[in-house]
């Protein structure tokens, strides 16, 4: 093909394929759908799992999502990561089974069931019937599974969803019972009474890491209360609290023994009641600084120990005189405590043992009265006569009850001050209800017993990002508390604990067979409404043993997935034990205190091992403005629209190359995906289309050329790319692995193909063949490199270029080996980099001088004397100069001779003329086989001379049969343009 024809093709292809975006979007989307069908028909995923794996198994654990909602961008990121890594290690010669899982139990599903059934409380559930409620939950579990399957398939995620594990299946639940029994046998399970957070809406406790999932900054109202001393009726202790609702449960005040306190009097203040008060010296100093009116007189300096033992009048009368309260004699007095500080507040801490960990510990130590005026549903008990039935922390108005408490204090002369207070407060991670710190009983895994082993096992794990290892996750392990694993709920795996109703003896059951042997009943379902009806005789006293009512935390179930998914140890014993721990897991960064943590706790407790060797954590995907993605606000594009508009491959590349796959947040940009489509996907496809225009595919062997410097360079760049991608994929550094792919595609298109365009003309058949062979070789190898990241276009390229190499014609790029890097010729890479730097500097000088690249120049002088002739030819052509000379003594790296001779000007005019004519060809819809006649009229002498001097080149570069001076009749297109400050009228007509 002539060079002019090539230029026409490039113009036509660019405008038809790249600028008409609507057509391009649909064509790529359709291409991806066709590839999906090809994979389905040829069973490619299963073949990739079943193919020979010389390196053995690569074990990947897939964390189970809840099927009660539709997938969002956060899910997409995680699933892309979970697809890329297994694809890569499969190509590296490993067998990578990928089993999908569903998280079926727990509060997320129960809350949804309650909403649909119109149930408000646990009492409503029990009135309806636990069996009916649980069966309704069961029916809801896979409601959105079809939508999940569609989006996962469209995303090109290869995973076995047909044989997925489900945490509600009897086999999975039986493995959970085995886990619990093993922990019990290791003396790592106990029942304890502790101060914990409860969700009054859900009516159950939350573990400490669940509490950490739901903190929100809210504005509350704080109160400083006046506690009247018994021996000094005119003196008051001041205590500050951000939870006024707990003041009804107050039974003591705490001070620091060595803290400095002051007794002072306050008079003539319009904002604060007069009287004598005791508070820390720091509080008084701050109070004086901010007091606008009033008089303060210091009466006495005190130490905290001076206050210990002083008694005071209770703020509320409901429990102080009650017969049901034990240890009343120890209540309502001052105690010393080491947790008291003067950082904020008055230096005197209000103690309510039923509503705080420090409070409860002090209560146990000092045998304080235990006043729990709030029930398990978060409402004040009937004894609180003035406020009975109020919610302690209402979801709709979390300040409402605190305001009522403050009104009571003010009415009874017990309030010193109130003010707004902004702080971080825990909310239920599922129903968004404010949590209450509440003393209650729960079953615990005694994590504190093996905390050091947890920390040690974490040192064996490779974390992405690395800082999580000793940071967020490591520090969480160092401070790990005992794990509350029981829930006072219904839809979950029951705790397998049976308790004798006579002697209190307990028995932990570890399997269905064991329960059948004990009870004589057939056991097929292990849910609460089934096993609660199964009892058996106590070995100790022959009394009746019945199951305790609690179910397990759903996090316990997900943490047990390595065992539950295989029904271990009842099945697949060797398979599990030979492949534990997993090579790889991936989830969001929030799972450092969720799934990653529970996996690690159970694996350490059971096997003294980490559960996984490598972990990739992704960050949060936000709307483009940085706000949380919201369906109601419609502040983000629907993922399916993005797939259809810009392709899944572009979406995958965009997300994989972003910081979101290394634990950071990402403001999702639709334009960012669009840019990947244009700069990466379409550029690559453009290269392939250009290659196919010149190649009869079956006649081209894929191998790198050895003569032309461009062939040597692109082969070296390919080896460099393979090495870079492999190194970073082995280290699970996904952005560092995927970004070089885009950079390589840019080099391939804008340097190799563009610089090789003359070679494809066919005048030198050997050189043309080597260019074609090199291009095919590069595209074939690149399809293998891209396969994990952009699986669709990688497959498309492979099928177009390599499928004829296989007998069955159905081979996939995803069944190939990962490419091995050869020797990257560093000298060639270095010298080509120097060439491109010289070109860049030279083009900058052209731009500064206002001289277009199409205008030839006489000379370029470069400082570098190490470049041989083949490199200098590239510089000469790129800078459009007649010759390149060395100027070793010059300060600049490159200097262009910008003085234009008449001959140079005329050659520049010729190039501009060719460009305009080829644009007119494109606008007229002419093909490469259409010859034209060019008509022209111009009074400009330089233009006339340029056409006269370069007529043969104009004919060649525009596919014209003749160039005629004058106007033509019935032309296809005509226009008047300016070239080099001269006017010319140009017309073209298709030749007969």
Buried (B, 14 or more C-beta within 10 A) or exposed (E): BBBBBBBBBBBBBEEEBBEEBEEBBEEBBEBBBBBBEBBEEBEBBEBBBEEEBEEEBBBBBBBBBBBBBEBBBBBBBBBBBBBBBBBBBBBBBBBBBBBBBBBBBBBBBBBBBBEEBEBEBBEEBEEBEBBEBBBBBBEBBBEBBEEBBEBBBBBBBBBBBEEBBBBBBBBBBBBBBBBBBBBBEEEBBEBEEBBBBBBBBBBBBBBBBBBBBBBEEBEBBBBBBBBBBEEEEEBBBBBBBBBBBBBBBBBBBBBBBEBBBBBBBBEEBEEBBEBBBBBBBBBBEBBEEEBEEBEBEEEEEBBBBBBBEBEBBBBBEBBBEEEEBEEBEBBBBBBBBEEBEBEEBBBBBBBBBBBBBBBBBBBEEBEBBBBBBBBBBBBBBEEBEEBEEBBBBBBEEBBBBBBBBBEBBBEEEBBBBBEEBEEEBBBBBBBEBBBBBBBBBBBBBBBEEBBEBBBBBBEEBBBBBEEBBBEBBBEBBEEBBBBBBBBBBBBBBBBBBBBBEEEEBBBBBBBBEBBBEBBEEEBEBBBBBBBBEBBBEBEEBEBBBBBBBBBBBBBBBBBBBBBBBBBBBBEBEEBBEEBBBBBBBBBBBBBBBBBBBBBBBBBBBBBEBBBBBBBBBBBBBBBBEEEEBEEEEEBBBEBEEBBBBBBBBBBBBBBBBBEBBBBBBBBBBBEBBBBBBBBBBBBBBBBBBBBBBBBEBEEBEBBBBEEBBBBBBBBBBBBBBBBBBBEBBEBBBBBBBBBBBBEBBBBBBEBBBEBBBBBBBBEEEEBBBBBBBBBBBBBBBBBBBBBBBBBBBBBBBBBBBBBEEEEEEBBBBBBBEBBEBEEBBEEBBEBBEBBBEBBEBBBEBBEEEEBEBBBBBBBBBBBBEEBEEBBBBBBBEBBBBBEBEBBEEEEEBBBBBBEBEEBBBBBBBBBBBBBBBBBBBBBBEBEBEBBBBBBBBBEBEBBBBBBEBBBEBBBBBBBBEEBBEEEBEEBBBBEEBEBBEBEBBBBBBBEE
